[in-house]
Amino acid sequence: MRNYFLIILIALSMPYNSLLIGQNCEQIFDQGVEAYLEKKYQLSSKKFEIIKDSCGTSKSLLFNLGNAYLKQDQYGLAILNYEKAIKYFKADSDLLHNLQIAKNKIKNPIHSPVVSIKKLYRIFSLDTWAYLTLSACLLTCVLFFIFYLNPQKKLLLYSVFFFFIMATTSFTLGFLHKNDLHKSYAIITTEKVLLKSNPEKNAPTILQLGEGTKIRTLNTTNEWTLVELPNLKKGWVRSNVFKFI
């Protein structure tokens, strides 16, 4: 009976504890904002990190945390938080603007190819590709039905082919976009990282990566990780020089 009473007491206290945690997080967030306004950027980032570890993330939190790191010239951590905000929440002009500022600070930047399929499917969000696919499919069906009733109108047939191709293309690009979201991307958070040809300390160096460089992780062996750069070059880096988005 006593144990049963304790269970009820704990259950009744859970909403109250959650409320206290929520209020505490709001207070710490306000302290982080206040520290940022007072140009105490290191203190500000510490406050925001406490919230992220204890209360979860939000777009506003990641944006402010990125700004605090940007003011400390920690471009890797700034880009990491901006990229997380874009990945898990919708991007906006302020977020993209600050991300570009941080990227411009990268030493030895690695640029992606001018023309690539990745740039093409990243033009729109995954939701937008889905809407385009459904709209094109619907128009294809409607126009085909009208053409079936009026087979003399050849223009309708051309329109059916056009929207069918559009639906297929939108679906393919949306699928590639969705598949890309599940890949393991990370940000280099250490200065002067050496990209090696093999997972060995004395292996030949391919090039030097700057803090803030975005990489795609492919495989891990002991203390080394095989990565792919934006220009599609591959090499090995230490597993402790980057953080996952």
Summary of the structure (lengths in Angstrom):
residues: 245
radius of gyration: 24.8
end to end distance: 48.6
largest distance: 84.3
contacts: 708
relative contact order: 0.09
helix: 60%
strand: 14%
